[in-house]
Each structure stands twice: as C-alpha cells, then as structure tokens.
Amino acid sequence: MAEAVANVARRVNAIVEDGGDTLDLSNCKLITFPDGVFRVLKSVSENIRVVLLAENEMKSISSKLFLNFTQLRELDLRGNIISKLPDAFLKMEHLTSINLAYNSFSIFPDKLTEIATLERINLEGNSITEIPVEKLSNMPAMKWLNVKSNPLDSNTQSALQSLNNVETES
C-alpha cells in the first residue's frame, strides 16, 4: 500500500514540477480518486487535458474529478469496475475521447450523448445490451464507437451500422 501511495505522489509531483498536461495514475491500485491529488494539483488543474486512470480498482468516479479538471480532453478509465457516471460528468464541455472499456456498465451511459464535443467512445467488454443509436446519431462530433464484446442483440447491431459518419466496432 505504501508503495502505491508513493507512486501516486511521485506522479502528481512530477506534473506540478514539469507543468505537464497529462495526469497518469494508471495501474496504481486506486479504489477511489485520492482527494489529496485535487489539493496538490489545484494550481495546475486548468492545464490538465488528459487523465489516465486505467487498470485500477475503482467502482465509481468522484464528481470532483469533473469539477476540478474542467479542460479535460481525454479520459481513460479502462479496466476498472465502474458501472455509472456521476451527474457532474456533464460539466465536461471539452471532452473528445473517453475510454470505459472493460468496466461494469450494463446500461449505456446516456450522459455520454450529451457531451457535444465527444468524438470517441470506447465501451468494449462491458455488459451493455442496448445502445441509444438515435442519440448517438445526433452527436455533432461523434466519429468512433467501440462496443465490441457486449451482449448486443442483432437489432441493435444492425442499427449501429446505420450510423452515418461514425466508425463502429461491434
């Protein structure tokens, strides 16, 4: 545990010192996003464009993540145990890419369809049975959707093929 905490501290301090735009806390054995990180990164939170939280053990995402990193462009939550997104997710006015592959979603997170800037959604390897194809088709920036390895019925898979200007993997 101490090693995991030290690893997070090193990565966070490097961002503060280097002024980078990517916060990489992947493979840190995180169960939740550490509140202390928000305090340490307060002075540079507007500069953070990419947050990588892949391959952790997170069951949920704190609303604080979306309220603090308001300029986020990319969010990678692949390989956790997340089953829903908080309402604060709708504050992501600049988000272009989200990776939610290999989580615990059984329902397509409709909040995704309300982010006008979203271009790429990866939901591979979840337990989603239905996709809101009509809502996806109304997303102005949407270019790529990956829903492979989800138990989609044949009607949903057919409907996905009708999405114009969206590359789909199902």
Backbone hydrogen bonds, N-H to C=O, Kabsch-Sander energy under -0.5 kcal/mol:
donor,donor_aa,acceptor,acceptor_aa,energy
5,V,1,M,-2.3
6,A,2,A,-2.4
7,N,3,E,-2.1
8,V,4,A,-2.2
9,A,5,V,-2.6
10,R,6,A,-2.5
11,R,7,N,-2.1
12,V,8,V,-2.6
13,N,9,A,-2.6
14,A,10,R,-2.0
15,I,11,R,-1.3
16,V,12,V,-1.8
17,E,13,N,-2.6
18,D,14,A,-2.9
19,G,15,I,-2.3
20,G,15,I,-0.6
23,L,50,V,-3.1
24,D,22,T,-0.7
25,L,23,L,-0.7
25,L,52,L,-3.0
27,N,54,A,-2.5
28,C,25,L,-0.7
37,V,34,P,-1.4
38,F,34,P,-0.6
38,F,35,D,-0.9
39,R,35,D,-1.1
40,V,36,G,-2.2
41,L,37,V,-2.5
42,K,39,R,-0.8
44,V,41,L,-1.5
45,S,41,L,-1.3
47,N,44,V,-1.8
48,I,44,V,-0.6
48,I,45,S,-0.8
49,R,21,D,-3.0
50,V,21,D,-2.2
51,V,74,E,-2.1
52,L,23,L,-3.0
53,L,51,V,-0.6
53,L,76,D,-3.3
55,E,78,R,-3.0
57,E,30,L,-2.8
59,K,31,I,-0.9
65,L,62,S,-1.3
66,F,62,S,-0.6
66,F,63,S,-0.6
67,L,63,S,-1.7
68,N,64,K,-2.3
69,F,65,L,-2.0
70,T,68,N,-1.0
72,L,69,F,-1.3
73,R,49,R,-3.7
74,E,49,R,-2.3
75,L,97,S,-2.0
76,D,51,V,-2.6
77,L,75,L,-0.6
77,L,99,N,-2.9
79,G,101,A,-2.5
80,N,77,L,-0.6
81,I,58,M,-2.8
83,S,59,K,-0.8
89,F,86,P,-1.9
90,L,87,D,-2.0
91,K,88,A,-2.2
92,M,89,F,-2.0
93,E,91,K,-2.1
96,T,73,R,-3.2
97,S,73,R,-2.1
98,I,120,R,-2.1
99,N,75,L,-2.5
100,L,98,I,-0.6
100,L,122,N,-3.2
102,Y,124,E,-3.2
104,S,82,I,-2.7
108,F,130,E,-0.6
110,D,108,F,-1.2
112,L,109,P,-2.2
113,T,110,D,-1.4
114,E,111,K,-1.4
115,I,112,L,-1.5
116,A,114,E,-0.9
118,L,115,I,-1.4
119,E,96,T,-2.6
120,R,96,T,-2.4
121,I,144,W,-2.1
122,N,98,I,-2.2
123,L,121,I,-0.6
123,L,146,N,-3.2
125,G,148,K,-2.4
126,N,123,L,-0.8
127,S,105,F,-2.9
129,T,106,S,-0.9
133,V,131,I,-2.2
136,L,132,P,-2.4
137,S,133,V,-2.4
138,N,134,E,-0.9
138,N,135,K,-0.6
139,M,136,L,-1.5
141,A,116,A,-0.8
142,M,139,M,-0.5
143,K,119,E,-3.0
144,W,119,E,-2.4
145,L,167,E,-2.7
146,N,121,I,-2.4
147,V,145,L,-0.6
147,V,169,E,-3.3
150,N,147,V,-0.6
152,L,150,N,-2.3
153,D,129,T,-1.0
157,Q,153,D,-2.2
158,S,154,S,-2.3
159,A,155,N,-2.4
160,L,156,T,-2.2
161,Q,157,Q,-1.2
162,S,158,S,-0.6
162,S,159,A,-1.0
163,L,160,L,-1.5
166,V,163,L,-0.8
167,E,143,K,-3.3
168,T,166,V,-0.6
169,E,145,L,-2.4
170,S,168,T,-0.5
